[in-house]
Amino acid sequence: MSFSPSKELKHPVFKIVSEVASDEGIDVYIIGGYVRDLILHRQSKDIDIMAVGNGIELACKVAEKLGTTKVQVFKNFGTAMIRYKEVDIEFVGARRESYTPDSRKPDVENGSLKDDQKRRDFTINALAISLNQSSYGELIDPFDGLKDMENGIIRTPLDPAITFSDDPLRMMRAIRFATQLKFHIAADTLESITRNRHRLEIVSAERIADELNKIILSAKPSIGFRLLDETGLLEIVFPELYALKGVEEHKGIRHKDNFLHTIRVLDNICQNTDDLWLRWATVLHDIAKPMTKRFDTESGWTFHGHNHFGARMVSEIFRRMKLPMNEKMKFVEKMVNLHMRPIVLSQEIVSDSAVRRLLFEAGDDIDALMTLCEADITSGIRDKVERYLKNFQLVRQKLLEIEEKDRVRNWQPPISGEEIMQAFGIEPSKQVGDIKNTIKDAILDGIIHNDRQEAWALMIDSGIRLGLNPLPGFENPLPEKIKNHED
């Protein structure tokens, strides 16, 4: 892999850091991920500057030279950060680290460049480029990280057992980098992950979720999930997904491996969306299949209600993984709950009523739902896939037609509960809810239009049927089609 660091150092901050370091009489280097991405021609907006000396003092001097006083200092970590030309630049002093078995927080001492490179997680992240004026642009690569990049290998600079025991999160990071870069993990490194997998117990849920998110956001997440399974990490960090593994046979009839199906659907949807939470919905769309699996003598293997049970599991999984318990979680719940609806519509003649109800329940998330459902088509029979996709296009067209005609996306009742109480002179009660539901169902079933006048007439008729009398001035004649409708 040909690489000329001095020609690649185009960001103006490098020369300024070099000048300040020279004035201060300290050695300084770019190190870590920025160097890796520079060599791989990947975009990076984070630069790590390592000083053999006080990194915080260097950051303050550089900020002064740049004409900015905004320096974020993290004294507990011995680091400082400045933002310059839309790039975050972190400064740290060279250090050596030692760990205790029950914590991934190291004891830190001042160290040399070599000490700092030895503590790095992988050889591809241990590369450094000198910013010293006597050796400006020189690549320092003591662990053959450049060669590992050429060969597409993830390997630890030291004995992997030490690397992973010291900081078990590095096991997740190895799999994440292998997924993002489409590299292979060296055999001894992979074996060490398997051996040390239970060390993950000391890692916080937030840090594990962060690595999972990065795997899910990669171009082909199935690489990462297969590696998590192969190393035994999947069962530890995501037992619900692990439970999808395997195929059961009864009377010669087998069901598919729902774990392999899930990661295939995830790869499919990644071709059409970068939305992390829609990708999470894809990961969880069949998560309740193990608890709903039944064998029926007539229809074979069934998973009835797995979408509803799966939706209930979402909040529990998000809470345990320390994922956001807000509208993002609610969105995932909705997608899991509704993901079977468009599939059912694509298999049969689509009624306007069924499409209205889907639009009503999905609201503005209908396009995301359709994207998930189309990704869920994973049959190995090409004609079957093409037939399903063609049917989905018919469903999409029907959705557009119904929305244009009936305006039920994000539907709001044309008659409020307050108006119902006012019309009949009643207090809040079950009767008010019954009348509202009657109006909603009539609109969604196409009995009346999404129209205030028709809804008002139905409200009066429904109230009378419940034994209520409208107050004077609130009566309204019932349209003929409502009179002729059988409840």
Contacts in CASP RR format, 6 or more apart in sequence:
PFRMAT RR
TARGET T0000
AUTHOR 0000-0000-0000
METHOD contacts of the structure
MODEL  1
MSFSPSKELKHPVFKIVSEVASDEGIDVYIIGGYVRDLILHRQSKDIDIM
AVGNGIELACKVAEKLGTTKVQVFKNFGTAMIRYKEVDIEFVGARRESYT
PDSRKPDVENGSLKDDQKRRDFTINALAISLNQSSYGELIDPFDGLKDME
NGIIRTPLDPAITFSDDPLRMMRAIRFATQLKFHIAADTLESITRNRHRL
EIVSAERIADELNKIILSAKPSIGFRLLDETGLLEIVFPELYALKGVEEH
KGIRHKDNFLHTIRVLDNICQNTDDLWLRWATVLHDIAKPMTKRFDTESG
WTFHGHNHFGARMVSEIFRRMKLPMNEKMKFVEKMVNLHMRPIVLSQEIV
SDSAVRRLLFEAGDDIDALMTLCEADITSGIRDKVERYLKNFQLVRQKLL
EIEEKDRVRNWQPPISGEEIMQAFGIEPSKQVGDIKNTIKDAILDGIIHN
DRQEAWALMIDSGIRLGLNPLPGFENPLPEKIKNHED
1 39 0 8 1.000
1 146 0 8 1.000
1 149 0 8 1.000
1 150 0 8 1.000
3 39 0 8 1.000
3 139 0 8 1.000
3 146 0 8 1.000
5 38 0 8 1.000
5 129 0 8 1.000
5 137 0 8 1.000
5 138 0 8 1.000
5 139 0 8 1.000
6 136 0 8 1.000
6 137 0 8 1.000
6 138 0 8 1.000
8 38 0 8 1.000
9 30 0 8 1.000
9 129 0 8 1.000
9 137 0 8 1.000
11 47 0 8 1.000
11 85 0 8 1.000
11 87 0 8 1.000
12 85 0 8 1.000
13 47 0 8 1.000
13 62 0 8 1.000
13 66 0 8 1.000
13 84 0 8 1.000
13 85 0 8 1.000
13 87 0 8 1.000
13 89 0 8 1.000
14 30 0 8 1.000
14 131 0 8 1.000
16 62 0 8 1.000
16 65 0 8 1.000
16 66 0 8 1.000
17 28 0 8 1.000
17 49 0 8 1.000
17 58 0 8 1.000
17 62 0 8 1.000
17 131 0 8 1.000
18 28 0 8 1.000
18 131 0 8 1.000
18 132 0 8 1.000
18 133 0 8 1.000
18 136 0 8 1.000
19 65 0 8 1.000
19 133 0 8 1.000
20 58 0 8 1.000
20 61 0 8 1.000
20 62 0 8 1.000
20 65 0 8 1.000
21 27 0 8 1.000
21 28 0 8 1.000
21 51 0 8 1.000
21 58 0 8 1.000
21 131 0 8 1.000
21 132 0 8 1.000
22 132 0 8 1.000
22 133 0 8 1.000
23 61 0 8 1.000
24 57 0 8 1.000
24 58 0 8 1.000
24 61 0 8 1.000
26 51 0 8 1.000
26 52 0 8 1.000
26 53 0 8 1.000
26 54 0 8 1.000
26 58 0 8 1.000
27 51 0 8 1.000
27 52 0 8 1.000
27 113 0 8 1.000
27 130 0 8 1.000
27 132 0 8 1.000
28 49 0 8 1.000
28 50 0 8 1.000
28 51 0 8 1.000
28 52 0 8 1.000
28 58 0 8 1.000
28 130 0 8 1.000
28 131 0 8 1.000
28 132 0 8 1.000
29 49 0 8 1.000
29 50 0 8 1.000
29 51 0 8 1.000
29 113 0 8 1.000
29 128 0 8 1.000
29 129 0 8 1.000
29 130 0 8 1.000
29 131 0 8 1.000
29 132 0 8 1.000
29 140 0 8 1.000
30 47 0 8 1.000
30 48 0 8 1.000
30 49 0 8 1.000
30 50 0 8 1.000
30 128 0 8 1.000
30 129 0 8 1.000
30 131 0 8 1.000
31 48 0 8 1.000
31 49 0 8 1.000
31 50 0 8 1.000
31 116 0 8 1.000
31 117 0 8 1.000
31 120 0 8 1.000
31 126 0 8 1.000
31 127 0 8 1.000
31 128 0 8 1.000
31 129 0 8 1.000
32 48 0 8 1.000
32 120 0 8 1.000
32 125 0 8 1.000
32 126 0 8 1.000
32 127 0 8 1.000
32 128 0 8 1.000
33 44 0 8 1.000
33 46 0 8 1.000
33 48 0 8 1.000
33 125 0 8 1.000
34 44 0 8 1.000
34 46 0 8 1.000
34 47 0 8 1.000
34 48 0 8 1.000
35 127 0 8 1.000
35 128 0 8 1.000
35 129 0 8 1.000
35 139 0 8 1.000
36 42 0 8 1.000
36 124 0 8 1.000
36 125 0 8 1.000
36 127 0 8 1.000
36 149 0 8 1.000
37 43 0 8 1.000
37 44 0 8 1.000
38 44 0 8 1.000
38 129 0 8 1.000
39 127 0 8 1.000
39 146 0 8 1.000
39 149 0 8 1.000
40 149 0 8 1.000
40 181 0 8 1.000
45 86 0 8 1.000
45 87 0 8 1.000
45 88 0 8 1.000
46 87 0 8 1.000
46 88 0 8 1.000
46 89 0 8 1.000
46 90 0 8 1.000
47 87 0 8 1.000
47 88 0 8 1.000
47 89 0 8 1.000
47 90 0 8 1.000
48 90 0 8 1.000
48 92 0 8 1.000
49 55 0 8 1.000
49 58 0 8 1.000
49 59 0 8 1.000
49 89 0 8 1.000
49 90 0 8 1.000
49 91 0 8 1.000
49 92 0 8 1.000
49 131 0 8 1.000
50 91 0 8 1.000
50 92 0 8 1.000
50 93 0 8 1.000
50 94 0 8 1.000
50 113 0 8 1.000
50 116 0 8 1.000
50 128 0 8 1.000
51 58 0 8 1.000
51 91 0 8 1.000
51 92 0 8 1.000
51 93 0 8 1.000
51 94 0 8 1.000
52 93 0 8 1.000
52 94 0 8 1.000
52 111 0 8 1.000
52 112 0 8 1.000
52 113 0 8 1.000
53 93 0 8 1.000
53 94 0 8 1.000
53 110 0 8 1.000
54 93 0 8 1.000
55 78 0 8 1.000
55 79 0 8 1.000
55 80 0 8 1.000
55 91 0 8 1.000
55 92 0 8 1.000
55 93 0 8 1.000
56 73 0 8 1.000
56 75 0 8 1.000
56 78 0 8 1.000
56 79 0 8 1.000
56 80 0 8 1.000
56 91 0 8 1.000
58 91 0 8 1.000
59 71 0 8 1.000
59 73 0 8 1.000
59 80 0 8 1.000
59 81 0 8 1.000
59 82 0 8 1.000
59 89 0 8 1.000
59 91 0 8 1.000
60 71 0 8 1.000
60 80 0 8 1.000
62 82 0 8 1.000
62 89 0 8 1.000
62 91 0 8 1.000
63 69 0 8 1.000
63 70 0 8 1.000
63 71 0 8 1.000
63 82 0 8 1.000
66 82 0 8 1.000
66 84 0 8 1.000
68 82 0 8 1.000
68 84 0 8 1.000
70 82 0 8 1.000
70 83 0 8 1.000
71 80 0 8 1.000
71 81 0 8 1.000
71 82 0 8 1.000
72 80 0 8 1.000
72 81 0 8 1.000
72 82 0 8 1.000
73 79 0 8 1.000
73 80 0 8 1.000
74 80 0 8 1.000
74 81 0 8 1.000
77 92 0 8 1.000
78 92 0 8 1.000
78 93 0 8 1.000
79 90 0 8 1.000
79 91 0 8 1.000
79 92 0 8 1.000
79 93 0 8 1.000
80 90 0 8 1.000
80 91 0 8 1.000
81 88 0 8 1.000
81 89 0 8 1.000
81 90 0 8 1.000
81 91 0 8 1.000
82 88 0 8 1.000
82 89 0 8 1.000
82 91 0 8 1.000
83 89 0 8 1.000
93 110 0 8 1.000
93 116 0 8 1.000
94 110 0 8 1.000
94 111 0 8 1.000
94 112 0 8 1.000
94 113 0 8 1.000
94 115 0 8 1.000
94 116 0 8 1.000
95 108 0 8 1.000
95 109 0 8 1.000
95 110 0 8 1.000
95 111 0 8 1.000
95 115 0 8 1.000
95 116 0 8 1.000
95 119 0 8 1.000
96 108 0 8 1.000
96 109 0 8 1.000
96 110 0 8 1.000
96 111 0 8 1.000
96 115 0 8 1.000
96 116 0 8 1.000
96 118 0 8 1.000
96 119 0 8 1.000
97 106 0 8 1.000
97 107 0 8 1.000
97 108 0 8 1.000
97 109 0 8 1.000
97 119 0 8 1.000
97 166 0 8 1.000
98 106 0 8 1.000
98 107 0 8 1.000
98 109 0 8 1.000
99 105 0 8 1.000
99 106 0 8 1.000
99 107 0 8 1.000
99 165 0 8 1.000
99 166 0 8 1.000
99 167 0 8 1.000
100 107 0 8 1.000
101 165 0 8 1.000
102 202 0 8 1.000
103 202 0 8 1.000
104 166 0 8 1.000
104 167 0 8 1.000
104 168 0 8 1.000
104 169 0 8 1.000
104 202 0 8 1.000
104 203 0 8 1.000
106 166 0 8 1.000
106 167 0 8 1.000
113 128 0 8 1.000
113 140 0 8 1.000
114 142 0 8 1.000
117 126 0 8 1.000
117 128 0 8 1.000
117 140 0 8 1.000
117 142 0 8 1.000
117 143 0 8 1.000
117 157 0 8 1.000
118 126 0 8 1.000
118 157 0 8 1.000
118 158 0 8 1.000
120 126 0 8 1.000
120 157 0 8 1.000
121 156 0 8 1.000
121 163 0 8 1.000
121 167 0 8 1.000
121 170 0 8 1.000
121 173 0 8 1.000
121 174 0 8 1.000
122 148 0 8 1.000
122 154 0 8 1.000
122 155 0 8 1.000
122 156 0 8 1.000
122 157 0 8 1.000
122 170 0 8 1.000
122 173 0 8 1.000
122 174 0 8 1.000
122 177 0 8 1.000
123 143 0 8 1.000
123 144 0 8 1.000
123 145 0 8 1.000
123 148 0 8 1.000
123 153 0 8 1.000
123 155 0 8 1.000
123 156 0 8 1.000
123 157 0 8 1.000
124 145 0 8 1.000
124 148 0 8 1.000
124 149 0 8 1.000
124 154 0 8 1.000
124 177 0 8 1.000
126 141 0 8 1.000
126 142 0 8 1.000
126 143 0 8 1.000
126 145 0 8 1.000
126 157 0 8 1.000
127 139 0 8 1.000
127 140 0 8 1.000
127 141 0 8 1.000
127 145 0 8 1.000
127 146 0 8 1.000
128 139 0 8 1.000
128 140 0 8 1.000
128 141 0 8 1.000
129 137 0 8 1.000
129 138 0 8 1.000
129 139 0 8 1.000
129 140 0 8 1.000
130 136 0 8 1.000
130 137 0 8 1.000
130 138 0 8 1.000
130 140 0 8 1.000
131 137 0 8 1.000
139 146 0 8 1.000
142 157 0 8 1.000
143 157 0 8 1.000
145 155 0 8 1.000
148 154 0 8 1.000
148 155 0 8 1.000
152 181 0 8 1.000
152 183 0 8 1.000
152 184 0 8 1.000
153 183 0 8 1.000
153 184 0 8 1.000
153 185 0 8 1.000
153 186 0 8 1.000
154 174 0 8 1.000
154 177 0 8 1.000
154 178 0 8 1.000
154 181 0 8 1.000
154 183 0 8 1.000
154 184 0 8 1.000
154 185 0 8 1.000
154 186 0 8 1.000
154 189 0 8 1.000
155 185 0 8 1.000
155 186 0 8 1.000
155 189 0 8 1.000
156 163 0 8 1.000
156 164 0 8 1.000
156 170 0 8 1.000
156 186 0 8 1.000
156 189 0 8 1.000
156 192 0 8 1.000
157 163 0 8 1.000
160 188 0 8 1.000
160 189 0 8 1.000
160 192 0 8 1.000
160 193 0 8 1.000
161 192 0 8 1.000
161 195 0 8 1.000
161 196 0 8 1.000
163 170 0 8 1.000
163 192 0 8 1.000
164 170 0 8 1.000
164 171 0 8 1.000
164 192 0 8 1.000
164 193 0 8 1.000
164 196 0 8 1.000
164 199 0 8 1.000
165 196 0 8 1.000
165 199 0 8 1.000
168 196 0 8 1.000
168 199 0 8 1.000
168 200 0 8 1.000
168 202 0 8 1.000
168 203 0 8 1.000
169 200 0 8 1.000
169 203 0 8 1.000
169 207 0 8 1.000
169 208 0 8 1.000
169 211 0 8 1.000
171 193 0 8 1.000
171 196 0 8 1.000
171 197 0 8 1.000
171 199 0 8 1.000
171 200 0 8 1.000
171 231 0 8 1.000
171 233 0 8 1.000
172 200 0 8 1.000
172 203 0 8 1.000
172 207 0 8 1.000
172 208 0 8 1.000
172 211 0 8 1.000
172 212 0 8 1.000
172 233 0 8 1.000
172 237 0 8 1.000
173 211 0 8 1.000
174 185 0 8 1.000
174 189 0 8 1.000
174 193 0 8 1.000
175 185 0 8 1.000
175 193 0 8 1.000
175 211 0 8 1.000
175 215 0 8 1.000
175 224 0 8 1.000
175 227 0 8 1.000
175 228 0 8 1.000
175 231 0 8 1.000
175 233 0 8 1.000
176 211 0 8 1.000
176 214 0 8 1.000
176 215 0 8 1.000
176 218 0 8 1.000
176 224 0 8 1.000
177 183 0 8 1.000
178 184 0 8 1.000
178 185 0 8 1.000
178 223 0 8 1.000
178 224 0 8 1.000
178 227 0 8 1.000
179 214 0 8 1.000
179 215 0 8 1.000
179 218 0 8 1.000
179 220 0 8 1.000
179 221 0 8 1.000
179 223 0 8 1.000
179 224 0 8 1.000
179 227 0 8 1.000
180 214 0 8 1.000
180 215 0 8 1.000
180 218 0 8 1.000
180 219 0 8 1.000
182 220 0 8 1.000
182 223 0 8 1.000
185 193 0 8 1.000
185 227 0 8 1.000
190 227 0 8 1.000
190 230 0 8 1.000
190 231 0 8 1.000
193 231 0 8 1.000
193 233 0 8 1.000
194 230 0 8 1.000
194 231 0 8 1.000
194 232 0 8 1.000
197 231 0 8 1.000
197 232 0 8 1.000
197 233 0 8 1.000
197 236 0 8 1.000
198 236 0 8 1.000
200 208 0 8 1.000
200 233 0 8 1.000
200 236 0 8 1.000
200 237 0 8 1.000
201 236 0 8 1.000
204 322 0 8 1.000
205 320 0 8 1.000
205 321 0 8 1.000
205 322 0 8 1.000
206 322 0 8 1.000
208 237 0 8 1.000
208 321 0 8 1.000
209 321 0 8 1.000
209 322 0 8 1.000
209 323 0 8 1.000
212 237 0 8 1.000
212 238 0 8 1.000
212 321 0 8 1.000
213 276 0 8 1.000
215 221 0 8 1.000
215 224 0 8 1.000
215 225 0 8 1.000
215 228 0 8 1.000
216 266 0 8 1.000
216 276 0 8 1.000
216 279 0 8 1.000
216 280 0 8 1.000
216 283 0 8 1.000
217 274 0 8 1.000
217 276 0 8 1.000
217 279 0 8 1.000
218 224 0 8 1.000
218 270 0 8 1.000
219 270 0 8 1.000
220 267 0 8 1.000
220 270 0 8 1.000
221 263 0 8 1.000
221 266 0 8 1.000
221 267 0 8 1.000
221 270 0 8 1.000
221 279 0 8 1.000
222 263 0 8 1.000
222 264 0 8 1.000
222 266 0 8 1.000
222 267 0 8 1.000
225 234 0 8 1.000
225 241 0 8 1.000
225 259 0 8 1.000
225 263 0 8 1.000
225 266 0 8 1.000
226 263 0 8 1.000
228 234 0 8 1.000
228 237 0 8 1.000
228 238 0 8 1.000
229 242 0 8 1.000
229 245 0 8 1.000
229 259 0 8 1.000
234 241 0 8 1.000
234 242 0 8 1.000
235 242 0 8 1.000
240 287 0 8 1.000
240 313 0 8 1.000
240 317 0 8 1.000
241 259 0 8 1.000
241 262 0 8 1.000
241 283 0 8 1.000
241 287 0 8 1.000
242 259 0 8 1.000
243 290 0 8 1.000
244 257 0 8 1.000
244 258 0 8 1.000
244 259 0 8 1.000
244 261 0 8 1.000
244 262 0 8 1.000
244 286 0 8 1.000
244 287 0 8 1.000
244 289 0 8 1.000
244 290 0 8 1.000
245 257 0 8 1.000
245 258 0 8 1.000
245 259 0 8 1.000
246 257 0 8 1.000
246 258 0 8 1.000
246 259 0 8 1.000
247 254 0 8 1.000
247 255 0 8 1.000
247 256 0 8 1.000
247 257 0 8 1.000
248 254 0 8 1.000
248 255 0 8 1.000
248 293 0 8 1.000
248 301 0 8 1.000
250 295 0 8 1.000
250 300 0 8 1.000
250 301 0 8 1.000
251 295 0 8 1.000
251 297 0 8 1.000
253 295 0 8 1.000
253 300 0 8 1.000
253 301 0 8 1.000
254 301 0 8 1.000
255 293 0 8 1.000
255 301 0 8 1.000
258 286 0 8 1.000
258 289 0 8 1.000
258 290 0 8 1.000
261 286 0 8 1.000
261 378 0 8 1.000
262 282 0 8 1.000
262 283 0 8 1.000
262 285 0 8 1.000
262 286 0 8 1.000
264 378 0 8 1.000
265 282 0 8 1.000
265 285 0 8 1.000
265 375 0 8 1.000
265 376 0 8 1.000
265 378 0 8 1.000
266 279 0 8 1.000
266 282 0 8 1.000
266 283 0 8 1.000
266 375 0 8 1.000
268 374 0 8 1.000
268 375 0 8 1.000
268 376 0 8 1.000
268 377 0 8 1.000
268 378 0 8 1.000
269 278 0 8 1.000
269 279 0 8 1.000
269 282 0 8 1.000
269 371 0 8 1.000
269 372 0 8 1.000
269 375 0 8 1.000
270 279 0 8 1.000
272 371 0 8 1.000
272 374 0 8 1.000
272 375 0 8 1.000
273 279 0 8 1.000
273 368 0 8 1.000
273 371 0 8 1.000
275 368 0 8 1.000
277 328 0 8 1.000
277 331 0 8 1.000
277 332 0 8 1.000
278 331 0 8 1.000
278 335 0 8 1.000
278 368 0 8 1.000
278 371 0 8 1.000
278 372 0 8 1.000
280 323 0 8 1.000
280 332 0 8 1.000
281 331 0 8 1.000
281 332 0 8 1.000
281 335 0 8 1.000
281 336 0 8 1.000
281 339 0 8 1.000
281 368 0 8 1.000
281 372 0 8 1.000
282 372 0 8 1.000
282 375 0 8 1.000
284 310 0 8 1.000
284 313 0 8 1.000
284 314 0 8 1.000
284 317 0 8 1.000
284 332 0 8 1.000
284 336 0 8 1.000
285 307 0 8 1.000
285 335 0 8 1.000
285 336 0 8 1.000
285 339 0 8 1.000
285 372 0 8 1.000
285 376 0 8 1.000
286 303 0 8 1.000
286 306 0 8 1.000
287 310 0 8 1.000
287 313 0 8 1.000
287 317 0 8 1.000
287 336 0 8 1.000
288 303 0 8 1.000
288 305 0 8 1.000
288 306 0 8 1.000
288 307 0 8 1.000
288 308 0 8 1.000
288 309 0 8 1.000
288 310 0 8 1.000
288 312 0 8 1.000
288 313 0 8 1.000
289 303 0 8 1.000
289 306 0 8 1.000
291 306 0 8 1.000
291 309 0 8 1.000
292 302 0 8 1.000
292 303 0 8 1.000
292 304 0 8 1.000
292 305 0 8 1.000
292 306 0 8 1.000
292 309 0 8 1.000
293 301 0 8 1.000
293 302 0 8 1.000
293 303 0 8 1.000
294 301 0 8 1.000
294 302 0 8 1.000
294 303 0 8 1.000
294 304 0 8 1.000
295 301 0 8 1.000
295 302 0 8 1.000
296 302 0 8 1.000
307 336 0 8 1.000
307 337 0 8 1.000
307 338 0 8 1.000
307 339 0 8 1.000
307 340 0 8 1.000
308 337 0 8 1.000
310 336 0 8 1.000
310 337 0 8 1.000
311 333 0 8 1.000
311 334 0 8 1.000
311 336 0 8 1.000
311 337 0 8 1.000
314 329 0 8 1.000
314 332 0 8 1.000
314 333 0 8 1.000
314 336 0 8 1.000
315 325 0 8 1.000
315 329 0 8 1.000
315 333 0 8 1.000
317 323 0 8 1.000
318 324 0 8 1.000
318 325 0 8 1.000
318 329 0 8 1.000
318 332 0 8 1.000
319 325 0 8 1.000
323 329 0 8 1.000
331 365 0 8 1.000
331 368 0 8 1.000
334 361 0 8 1.000
334 362 0 8 1.000
334 365 0 8 1.000
334 369 0 8 1.000
335 365 0 8 1.000
335 368 0 8 1.000
335 369 0 8 1.000
335 372 0 8 1.000
338 358 0 8 1.000
338 361 0 8 1.000
338 362 0 8 1.000
338 369 0 8 1.000
339 369 0 8 1.000
339 372 0 8 1.000
339 373 0 8 1.000
339 376 0 8 1.000
341 358 0 8 1.000
341 361 0 8 1.000
341 369 0 8 1.000
342 358 0 8 1.000
342 369 0 8 1.000
342 370 0 8 1.000
342 373 0 8 1.000
342 392 0 8 1.000
342 395 0 8 1.000
343 373 0 8 1.000
343 376 0 8 1.000
345 354 0 8 1.000
345 355 0 8 1.000
345 358 0 8 1.000
345 395 0 8 1.000
346 373 0 8 1.000
346 388 0 8 1.000
346 391 0 8 1.000
346 392 0 8 1.000
346 394 0 8 1.000
346 395 0 8 1.000
347 391 0 8 1.000
350 394 0 8 1.000
350 395 0 8 1.000
350 398 0 8 1.000
352 398 0 8 1.000
352 402 0 8 1.000
352 446 0 8 1.000
353 444 0 8 1.000
353 445 0 8 1.000
353 446 0 8 1.000
355 395 0 8 1.000
355 398 0 8 1.000
355 399 0 8 1.000
355 402 0 8 1.000
356 402 0 8 1.000
356 406 0 8 1.000
356 408 0 8 1.000
356 443 0 8 1.000
356 444 0 8 1.000
356 445 0 8 1.000
356 446 0 8 1.000
357 444 0 8 1.000
358 366 0 8 1.000
358 399 0 8 1.000
359 366 0 8 1.000
359 399 0 8 1.000
359 402 0 8 1.000
359 403 0 8 1.000
359 408 0 8 1.000
359 409 0 8 1.000
359 411 0 8 1.000
360 408 0 8 1.000
360 409 0 8 1.000
360 411 0 8 1.000
360 444 0 8 1.000
362 369 0 8 1.000
362 409 0 8 1.000
363 409 0 8 1.000
363 410 0 8 1.000
364 409 0 8 1.000
364 410 0 8 1.000
366 399 0 8 1.000
366 409 0 8 1.000
370 392 0 8 1.000
370 395 0 8 1.000
370 396 0 8 1.000
370 399 0 8 1.000
373 392 0 8 1.000
374 389 0 8 1.000
374 392 0 8 1.000
377 385 0 8 1.000
377 388 0 8 1.000
377 389 0 8 1.000
377 392 0 8 1.000
378 385 0 8 1.000
379 385 0 8 1.000
379 388 0 8 1.000
402 408 0 8 1.000
403 409 0 8 1.000
406 443 0 8 1.000
406 446 0 8 1.000
406 449 0 8 1.000
406 450 0 8 1.000
407 450 0 8 1.000
408 443 0 8 1.000
408 444 0 8 1.000
408 450 0 8 1.000
411 440 0 8 1.000
411 443 0 8 1.000
411 450 0 8 1.000
413 436 0 8 1.000
413 439 0 8 1.000
413 440 0 8 1.000
413 455 0 8 1.000
414 439 0 8 1.000
414 443 0 8 1.000
414 450 0 8 1.000
414 451 0 8 1.000
414 452 0 8 1.000
414 455 0 8 1.000
414 456 0 8 1.000
415 436 0 8 1.000
415 439 0 8 1.000
415 452 0 8 1.000
415 455 0 8 1.000
415 456 0 8 1.000
415 459 0 8 1.000
417 432 0 8 1.000
417 433 0 8 1.000
417 436 0 8 1.000
419 459 0 8 1.000
420 426 0 8 1.000
420 432 0 8 1.000
420 433 0 8 1.000
420 435 0 8 1.000
420 436 0 8 1.000
420 459 0 8 1.000
421 427 0 8 1.000
421 428 0 8 1.000
421 432 0 8 1.000
422 471 0 8 1.000
422 474 0 8 1.000
423 459 0 8 1.000
423 460 0 8 1.000
423 470 0 8 1.000
423 471 0 8 1.000
423 474 0 8 1.000
424 463 0 8 1.000
424 468 0 8 1.000
424 469 0 8 1.000
424 470 0 8 1.000
424 471 0 8 1.000
424 474 0 8 1.000
425 471 0 8 1.000
426 432 0 8 1.000
426 468 0 8 1.000
431 463 0 8 1.000
431 466 0 8 1.000
431 468 0 8 1.000
434 462 0 8 1.000
434 466 0 8 1.000
435 459 0 8 1.000
435 462 0 8 1.000
435 463 0 8 1.000
435 466 0 8 1.000
438 458 0 8 1.000
438 462 0 8 1.000
439 448 0 8 1.000
439 455 0 8 1.000
439 458 0 8 1.000
439 459 0 8 1.000
439 462 0 8 1.000
441 447 0 8 1.000
442 448 0 8 1.000
442 455 0 8 1.000
442 458 0 8 1.000
442 485 0 8 1.000
443 449 0 8 1.000
443 450 0 8 1.000
443 455 0 8 1.000
447 481 0 8 1.000
447 482 0 8 1.000
447 485 0 8 1.000
448 454 0 8 1.000
448 455 0 8 1.000
448 458 0 8 1.000
448 479 0 8 1.000
448 481 0 8 1.000
448 482 0 8 1.000
453 476 0 8 1.000
454 479 0 8 1.000
454 482 0 8 1.000
456 476 0 8 1.000
457 476 0 8 1.000
457 477 0 8 1.000
457 478 0 8 1.000
457 479 0 8 1.000
457 482 0 8 1.000
458 478 0 8 1.000
458 482 0 8 1.000
460 470 0 8 1.000
460 474 0 8 1.000
460 475 0 8 1.000
460 476 0 8 1.000
460 478 0 8 1.000
461 478 0 8 1.000
461 482 0 8 1.000
463 470 0 8 1.000
464 470 0 8 1.000
465 487 0 8 1.000
END
